[in-house]
Structure formats: C-alpha cells, structure tokens
Amino acid sequence: MPILVLLSWKASKEIEGGYIPNLLYFRQKGTPYEMGYAQGTLMKEEANHFLDDVWTYLEEQIIQAINSTVHIFKPWFLQDVANLGLEEALDLEIDITRRYTGEYFFEEAKGLSDASGVDLMRILRIHMIGELTKGHCSMFGAWGNAVLKKGSLLQLRSLDWNTDGPFKDYPQVTVYHPSDPKYGHAFANIGWTGWFGSITGYSSQKLAISEIGVSYPDATFGRESRFGIPFTFILRDILQFDNTLDDAQKRMSTAHRTCDLILGVGDGKMQAFRGVEYSASVANFMDDTNMMPEADWHPKINNAVYWGMDWLCPGYSEVLARQLNKYYGNLTAEITIRDIVSVVQSGSLHIAVYDFDNNLVYVANAKATYESGPLDAYDRQFVRLNMTELFMEKTPL
C-alpha cells in the first residue's frame, strides 16, 4: 500500500494509478452561508451527483430494510417511515434536533443549496443519516511507551460502512479557514462532497476525532434519545471551536446527547487521547487505566486505548489488541497502515491515521467505480496530507 504525498490545491485526479480525494480550501472573510456557497459553486456538478445518488441509495436501502433484507436502520426510524413516509420522517428528525444545533450549519446548507441548485431540505435530510443508521468502525489512540517516538501521539479512525453505495465515489477533504473568531479556527473535514457534518477530521489546534457506531452496547450506556445535537455536528464543533481536550470533554459532558456511540478525541499538544462512552445517559471518558468494557478479549494496554468495530465485539477487538501489542513501542503511522488496519481489516469505506508529532494525516478511501484494484480502504493506497501546509495555505487564485 503506497503512500502518496499531497501538497497542492487540486480537484480529484489520477496519479500513479490511483486517485487523490478532492481537496478544497476556504479562507473566507464572510459567513457560513458564503462557505456553503463557495463549495456549491466550485463543486456544483459533484455535489448534485453525490447528493442525488445518496438520496436514491437511501430510498433503496429503506425499501430493503422494510422488507428485512438489510438491518442498518434503527427500528423507530423505520416505524416513522412506515407511518409518515421517508421525507416526512427525516423532516421530523430535523425539527427535533434543530434547537440543539448551531444555526451556522443551516446557513452553510443554504449557501450550498443556493449555489449548487440542490434542494435545501434534501441536503438537511441527508445530514440526518448518521443518527439513524448502524455503522461499525474502529479506533485507537497510542502515546508514551506505545509509540516509536516518545512524547508523541498517534490516532486511528477507521470507517466501516456502505462500500456498495455512492460515498466511495465522492471523497473530499474540505479545509476551512474562518477569519472571524466567532466562526472558530482552521480545520479539515474529511468526508465527501457536499457533506459538512464531521465524522473524521483534524484541526489547526491539533485536535482530531474518531467515532464508532454502537450496535451492541451493554447496560452501562443507559438510554438513547432523539432530542439532542446530531453527533456529526458536535464532532464538527469540537474541530471548529475547541482548543484543548478539556474543551472537547466539557462540550460532550454538557451536550444534549443522542445515540449510542464510542467517540475518540486526541490532543496533539498534550499528547493525550480519550475514548468516550457516549449516549443520552452518559459521557464516560476513558484512558488506558479505566478503558471499558472490561473483558479478556479487551485487555488494557499501557499508553493505548482502542476498540474494534463495536463496544461488545470480541473478534475484532482481540485482533486489534494483538497487533497493538505486537508492535508495542514501535507504533508509527506506517506500521498502522501496513500491519494493523490491513490485518484487522477495519476501515472498508475510509481511514484516517493522525500523526500529531509530524502534523500529518494519512487518508485512504474505498475503490471508486472509476478505479481499479482492491475495494476496501484498508487494502488501498494512502494519501499523506501535510496539515502544517494546509492550515498555512494562502487563498487559491
């Protein structure tokens, strides 16, 4: 799996037999609306294709779920669809969560809609997907004696979800450069064209996020709720507004939370990582001393925190623990790419490896329909993003 080095501002193009993701820079002196408008202008065709394809895919998946041939949606959402229809069920979710969501998300969506021509409500409906589906992912944070360079931090975010859908065809890294402090600081959102929620990303404050959807919780999670901020928005708030790990912990502790998740936040300034047992009932922050669940298949590792694919998932967690222990004391981004994600086989849709010490992010995406080679991101080439250069980049001409 070769690593490609990306240094310039370019749209997606073929290099050395593979494709780099779209990379957009926004150094805006304006508003969130103008940021959305800029993306809708620059990526009009791609945004239209992606959002239309996602909507079609969502409709197809709902039909299959109602027929019990796929099981990726939460039962209460399927009941809403059966009673109200798909658009009305998603509109209800938008209404329920809106009071907990920053208005700047809706302003950016309006700008994207006005410039691209994509219906505003379709954009907002698609951004509810994360709250309604069941995904499987993996993560770890490693520091201190676990890594090759002492005093550094390494973090993994693997996303296992929907390689048969349209997401693999529209990968995009969007770099925001707000000039007004009320809109936060520079950060990179790693996702897809027209997607402004965050599931993967890295900020100029050296904060990075990981996320796992929990399909198999235990009793410690308590209850879920529909009344709160969608997790893709709280994760973006961490990237956009928070300066430290403590800021992120406070944000999650005081938020109106919704669904069962495991979240991860790394702080490269402190060389610290926390995993978070996250639900409407709890926000439990974990390091290497109190990591849960406590089980033989999920052994504690000094200076490392990890989960493989879910909360209660012995098979993947055992393999991830084995690989972390095998390379303990020598962990690097390269070893993570070559000897951990490829062996654990987690990260089918996309992967980010955050190397805080060198301010680098390594990104891989599943094979697009226009590419050749293996399907899953963990078997494919990685692009190396120099975050120092991206956050210092001047406005493209």
C-alpha positions as CSV (number, residue, x, y, z in Angstrom):
1,M,0.0,0.0,0.0
2,P,2.0,3.1,-1.2
3,I,1.6,6.4,0.5
4,L,1.0,9.4,-1.8
5,V,2.1,12.9,-0.7
6,L,-0.4,15.7,-1.4
7,L,1.0,19.2,-1.3
8,S,-1.1,21.3,-3.7
9,W,-4.7,22.5,-4.1
10,K,-6.3,20.3,-6.7
11,A,-9.6,18.6,-7.5
12,S,-9.6,14.8,-7.7
13,K,-7.3,13.5,-10.3
14,E,-5.5,10.3,-11.2
15,I,-1.8,10.0,-10.1
16,E,0.4,6.9,-10.1
17,G,-2.6,4.6,-10.9
18,G,-4.8,5.9,-8.2
19,Y,-6.9,8.9,-7.3
20,I,-6.4,11.6,-4.7
21,P,-9.6,13.0,-3.0
22,N,-11.0,16.4,-3.8
23,L,-9.3,19.0,-1.6
24,L,-10.9,22.3,-1.1
25,Y,-9.6,25.3,0.8
26,F,-11.9,28.0,2.3
27,R,-10.3,31.2,3.6
28,Q,-13.4,33.1,4.0
29,K,-13.9,36.6,5.5
30,G,-17.6,36.1,5.3
31,T,-20.2,33.9,6.8
32,P,-21.1,30.2,6.9
33,Y,-23.5,30.9,4.1
34,E,-20.6,32.1,2.0
35,M,-18.6,29.0,2.8
36,G,-21.5,26.8,1.6
37,Y,-22.0,29.0,-1.4
38,A,-18.3,28.7,-2.3
39,Q,-18.4,24.9,-2.1
40,G,-21.6,24.8,-4.1
41,T,-20.0,27.0,-6.8
42,L,-16.7,25.1,-7.0
43,M,-18.2,21.6,-6.8
44,K,-21.6,22.2,-8.3
45,E,-21.7,19.1,-10.5
46,E,-20.1,16.8,-8.0
47,A,-22.4,18.0,-5.2
48,N,-25.5,17.4,-7.4
49,H,-24.4,13.9,-8.4
50,F,-23.4,12.9,-4.8
51,L,-26.5,14.2,-3.0
52,D,-28.8,12.8,-5.6
53,D,-27.1,9.5,-5.5
54,V,-27.2,9.3,-1.7
55,W,-30.9,10.1,-1.7
56,T,-31.6,7.3,-4.3
57,Y,-29.4,4.9,-2.3
58,L,-31.2,5.9,0.9
59,E,-34.6,5.2,-0.7
60,E,-33.4,1.8,-1.9
61,Q,-32.0,0.9,1.5
62,I,-35.2,1.9,3.2
63,I,-37.2,-0.4,1.0
64,Q,-34.8,-3.3,1.7
65,A,-34.9,-2.6,5.4
66,I,-38.7,-2.6,5.5
67,N,-38.5,-5.9,3.7
68,S,-36.0,-7.1,6.3
69,T,-33.2,-7.8,3.8
70,V,-30.9,-5.2,5.4
71,H,-30.6,-4.2,9.0
72,I,-28.8,-0.9,9.1
73,F,-31.5,1.4,10.3
74,K,-32.9,1.9,13.8
75,P,-36.3,0.4,14.3
76,W,-38.0,3.6,15.5
77,F,-36.9,5.3,12.3
78,L,-38.4,2.6,10.1
79,Q,-41.6,2.9,12.1
80,D,-41.6,6.6,11.3
81,V,-41.1,5.9,7.6
82,A,-43.9,3.4,7.6
83,N,-46.2,5.9,9.3
84,L,-45.2,9.2,7.6
85,G,-43.0,8.4,4.6
86,L,-39.3,9.0,4.2
87,E,-39.2,12.7,3.7
88,E,-41.6,13.4,6.5
89,A,-39.7,11.1,8.8
90,L,-36.5,12.9,8.2
91,D,-38.1,16.3,8.5
92,L,-39.4,15.2,11.9
93,E,-35.8,14.4,12.8
94,I,-34.6,17.8,11.6
95,D,-37.3,19.5,13.7
96,I,-36.4,17.5,16.8
97,T,-32.7,18.2,16.7
98,R,-32.7,21.8,15.3
99,R,-32.9,23.6,18.7
100,Y,-29.7,21.8,19.8
101,T,-27.8,22.6,16.6
102,G,-25.8,25.7,15.8
103,E,-27.5,27.9,13.2
104,Y,-24.3,28.1,11.2
105,F,-25.0,24.6,10.0
106,F,-28.3,25.7,8.4
107,E,-26.7,28.8,7.0
108,E,-23.9,26.7,5.3
109,A,-26.5,24.3,3.9
110,K,-28.5,27.3,2.5
111,G,-25.4,28.6,0.8
112,L,-24.6,25.2,-0.7
113,S,-28.2,24.8,-1.9
114,D,-28.3,28.3,-3.5
115,A,-25.1,27.8,-5.4
116,S,-25.5,24.2,-6.4
117,G,-29.2,24.1,-7.0
118,V,-29.7,21.0,-4.7
119,D,-32.9,21.3,-2.7
120,L,-32.1,22.6,0.8
121,M,-34.3,20.1,2.5
122,R,-32.6,17.3,0.7
123,I,-29.2,18.5,2.0
124,L,-30.5,18.7,5.6
125,R,-32.3,15.3,5.3
126,I,-29.2,13.5,4.2
127,H,-27.3,15.0,7.1
128,M,-29.5,13.1,9.5
129,I,-28.3,9.7,8.2
130,G,-25.7,9.3,11.0
131,E,-28.3,9.5,13.7
132,L,-30.5,6.8,12.0
133,T,-28.1,4.1,10.8
134,K,-25.9,1.5,12.4
135,G,-22.3,1.6,11.5
136,H,-19.2,-0.4,12.5
137,C,-15.8,1.3,12.9
138,S,-12.5,1.0,14.8
139,M,-10.2,3.4,16.6
140,F,-7.2,3.6,18.8
141,G,-5.1,6.3,20.5
142,A,-1.4,5.5,21.4
143,W,1.2,7.6,23.2
144,G,4.2,7.3,25.6
145,N,5.8,3.9,25.6
146,A,3.4,2.5,23.0
147,V,4.8,4.6,20.1
148,L,8.2,4.7,18.5
149,K,8.8,8.4,19.3
150,K,8.3,9.0,22.9
151,G,6.3,12.2,23.7
152,S,4.2,11.8,20.6
153,L,0.6,10.8,19.9
154,L,-0.8,8.5,17.2
155,Q,-4.6,8.0,16.5
156,L,-6.6,5.8,14.1
157,R,-10.1,6.4,12.8
158,S,-11.5,3.5,10.6
159,L,-14.9,3.8,9.0
160,D,-16.6,0.5,8.0
161,W,-19.8,1.4,6.1
162,N,-21.5,1.1,2.7
163,T,-18.9,0.4,0.1
164,D,-21.7,-0.5,-2.2
165,G,-23.2,3.0,-2.0
166,P,-22.2,6.3,-3.6
167,F,-19.9,7.5,-0.8
168,K,-16.8,5.9,-2.3
169,D,-17.1,7.9,-5.5
170,Y,-17.0,11.4,-3.9
171,P,-14.3,11.6,-1.2
172,Q,-13.3,15.1,-0.2
173,V,-11.1,16.9,2.3
174,T,-12.6,20.3,3.0
175,V,-10.3,22.8,4.7
176,Y,-12.0,25.7,6.4
177,H,-10.1,28.9,7.2
178,P,-12.5,31.2,9.1
179,S,-11.2,34.7,9.6
180,D,-13.8,35.7,12.1
181,P,-13.1,34.1,15.5
182,K,-16.8,33.7,16.1
183,Y,-16.7,31.0,13.4
184,G,-13.8,29.2,15.0
185,H,-10.4,28.3,13.7
186,A,-9.0,26.4,10.7
187,F,-9.9,22.7,10.5
188,A,-10.0,19.9,7.9
189,N,-13.3,18.0,7.5
190,I,-12.6,14.6,5.9
191,G,-15.7,13.2,4.2
192,W,-17.5,13.7,0.9
193,T,-18.5,16.5,-1.4
194,G,-21.4,18.5,0.0
195,W,-21.1,16.9,3.4
196,F,-20.5,19.4,6.2
197,G,-21.1,17.3,9.3
198,S,-18.0,15.7,10.7
199,I,-17.2,12.0,11.2
200,T,-13.4,12.3,10.6
201,G,-11.2,15.4,10.9
202,Y,-8.2,17.3,12.2
203,S,-8.0,20.9,13.4
204,S,-5.3,23.6,13.5
205,Q,-5.4,23.2,17.3
206,K,-4.1,19.6,16.8
207,L,-7.4,18.0,17.9
208,A,-8.7,15.0,15.9
209,I,-11.8,12.9,16.1
210,S,-12.7,9.2,15.8
211,E,-16.1,7.6,16.0
212,I,-17.7,4.1,16.3
213,G,-21.4,3.4,16.0
214,V,-22.6,1.0,18.7
215,S,-24.9,-1.7,17.8
216,Y,-24.0,-3.9,20.7
217,P,-24.0,-1.8,23.9
218,D,-24.2,-3.1,27.5
219,A,-26.2,-1.7,30.4
220,T,-23.7,1.0,31.1
221,F,-24.9,3.0,28.1
222,G,-28.3,3.6,29.6
223,R,-30.8,5.1,27.2
224,E,-30.7,6.8,23.8
225,S,-32.7,9.9,22.8
226,R,-33.8,11.6,19.7
227,F,-33.7,15.0,21.4
228,G,-30.2,16.5,21.1
229,I,-27.5,17.6,18.8
230,P,-26.6,15.1,16.0
231,F,-23.2,13.6,16.7
232,T,-21.8,14.7,13.3
233,F,-22.5,18.3,14.4
234,I,-21.0,18.0,17.9
235,L,-17.9,16.4,16.4
236,R,-17.5,19.3,13.9
237,D,-18.0,21.8,16.8
238,I,-15.0,20.1,18.5
239,L,-12.9,20.6,15.4
240,Q,-14.0,24.1,14.6
241,F,-14.2,25.7,18.1
242,D,-12.4,23.7,20.8
243,N,-8.7,24.4,21.6
244,T,-8.0,21.6,24.0
245,L,-9.1,18.1,25.0
246,D,-10.6,19.6,28.2
247,D,-12.7,21.9,25.9
248,A,-14.0,18.9,24.0
249,Q,-14.7,16.9,27.2
250,K,-16.7,19.8,28.6
251,R,-18.7,20.1,25.3
252,M,-19.6,16.5,25.3
253,S,-20.4,16.4,29.0
254,T,-22.8,19.3,28.8
255,A,-24.4,18.5,25.5
256,H,-27.9,17.1,24.9
257,R,-26.6,13.8,23.5
258,T,-28.5,11.3,21.4
259,C,-27.4,7.8,20.2
260,D,-25.0,5.1,21.5
261,L,-21.5,5.8,20.2
262,I,-17.9,5.5,21.1
263,L,-16.1,8.7,20.3
264,G,-12.4,9.5,20.4
265,V,-10.6,12.8,20.7
266,G,-6.8,13.2,20.5
267,D,-4.9,16.4,21.6
268,G,-1.5,16.6,20.0
269,K,-0.5,19.5,22.2
270,M,-1.0,17.4,25.3
271,Q,-0.1,14.0,23.7
272,A,-3.4,12.8,25.2
273,F,-6.3,10.7,23.9
274,R,-9.7,10.0,25.4
275,G,-12.2,7.5,24.4
276,V,-15.8,8.3,25.2
277,E,-18.7,6.0,26.0
278,Y,-21.4,8.3,24.6
279,S,-25.2,8.1,24.9
280,A,-28.1,10.3,26.1
281,S,-27.4,9.0,29.6
282,V,-23.6,9.0,29.9
283,A,-20.4,10.6,28.7
284,N,-17.7,8.4,30.3
285,F,-14.2,9.5,29.4
286,M,-11.6,6.7,29.3
287,D,-7.8,6.4,29.1
288,D,-5.6,3.4,29.5
289,T,-6.4,3.0,33.2
290,N,-10.2,2.8,33.0
291,M,-10.9,1.6,29.5
292,M,-14.1,-0.4,29.2
293,P,-15.6,-2.8,28.6
294,E,-13.5,-5.0,31.0
295,A,-13.1,-8.4,29.4
296,D,-10.4,-10.9,28.5
297,W,-10.9,-10.1,24.8
298,H,-10.4,-6.3,25.5
299,P,-7.2,-6.2,27.6
300,K,-5.8,-3.0,28.9
301,I,-2.6,-1.8,27.2
302,N,-0.3,0.8,28.8
303,N,-0.5,4.1,27.0
304,A,-3.1,2.9,24.5
305,V,-6.9,3.0,24.2
306,Y,-8.8,1.0,21.5
307,W,-12.0,-0.5,20.2
308,G,-12.5,-2.9,17.3
309,M,-15.8,-2.4,15.4
310,D,-18.2,-2.0,18.3
311,W,-18.5,-2.0,22.1
312,L,-19.1,-5.7,22.5
313,C,-17.1,-7.2,19.6
314,P,-14.6,-9.8,20.8
315,G,-13.3,-10.9,17.4
316,Y,-12.1,-7.6,16.1
317,S,-11.1,-6.2,19.5
318,E,-8.9,-9.3,20.1
319,V,-7.1,-8.9,16.7
320,L,-6.6,-5.1,17.2
321,A,-5.2,-5.7,20.7
322,R,-2.9,-8.4,19.4
323,Q,-1.5,-6.1,16.7
324,L,-1.1,-3.2,19.1
325,N,0.8,-5.5,21.5
326,K,2.9,-7.0,18.7
327,Y,4.2,-3.6,17.6
328,Y,4.1,-2.0,21.1
329,G,6.9,0.5,21.5
330,N,7.3,0.8,17.7
331,L,3.9,2.1,16.6
332,T,4.0,4.6,13.7
333,A,1.6,5.8,11.0
334,E,3.4,3.4,8.6
335,I,3.0,0.4,10.8
336,T,-0.6,1.3,11.5
337,I,-1.2,1.3,7.7
338,R,0.8,-1.8,6.8
339,D,0.4,-4.0,9.9
340,I,-2.7,-3.0,11.8
341,V,-5.7,-1.9,9.7
342,S,-4.8,-4.3,6.9
343,V,-4.6,-7.2,9.4
344,V,-7.6,-6.2,11.5
345,Q,-9.4,-5.5,8.2
346,S,-11.3,-2.4,9.6
347,G,-11.8,0.7,7.5
348,S,-13.7,-0.5,4.5
349,L,-15.0,2.9,3.4
350,H,-12.3,5.3,4.6
351,I,-9.4,5.5,7.1
352,A,-7.6,8.4,8.7
353,V,-4.3,8.0,10.6
354,Y,-3.4,11.1,12.6
355,D,0.3,11.6,13.2
356,F,0.3,14.5,15.6
357,D,4.0,14.8,16.2
358,N,4.6,15.5,12.5
359,N,1.3,17.2,11.9
360,L,0.4,14.7,9.2
361,V,-2.8,12.9,8.3
362,Y,-2.9,9.8,6.2
363,V,-6.2,9.1,4.4
364,A,-7.4,6.2,2.3
365,N,-10.8,5.6,0.6
366,A,-12.6,2.6,-0.8
367,K,-12.3,1.9,-4.5
368,A,-14.5,4.2,-6.5
369,T,-16.4,2.9,-9.5
370,Y,-13.9,4.7,-11.8
371,E,-10.9,3.0,-10.2
372,S,-9.2,-0.4,-10.3
373,G,-7.6,-2.5,-7.5
374,P,-8.9,-3.8,-4.2
375,L,-12.2,-2.5,-2.8
376,D,-11.6,-1.7,0.8
377,A,-9.8,1.3,2.0
378,Y,-7.5,-0.7,4.3
379,D,-6.1,-2.5,1.2
380,R,-5.5,0.6,-0.8
381,Q,-3.0,3.5,-1.1
382,F,-3.0,6.3,1.4
383,V,-2.6,10.0,0.7
384,R,-0.4,11.9,3.1
385,L,-1.7,15.4,4.0
386,N,0.7,17.9,5.5
387,M,-1.5,19.8,7.9
388,T,1.0,22.5,8.6
389,E,1.0,23.4,4.9
390,L,-2.8,23.1,4.6
391,F,-3.5,25.4,7.5
392,M,-1.0,27.9,6.3
393,E,-2.2,27.8,2.7
394,K,-2.9,31.2,1.2
395,T,-6.2,31.8,-0.7
396,P,-6.1,30.0,-4.0
397,L,-6.1,32.3,-7.0
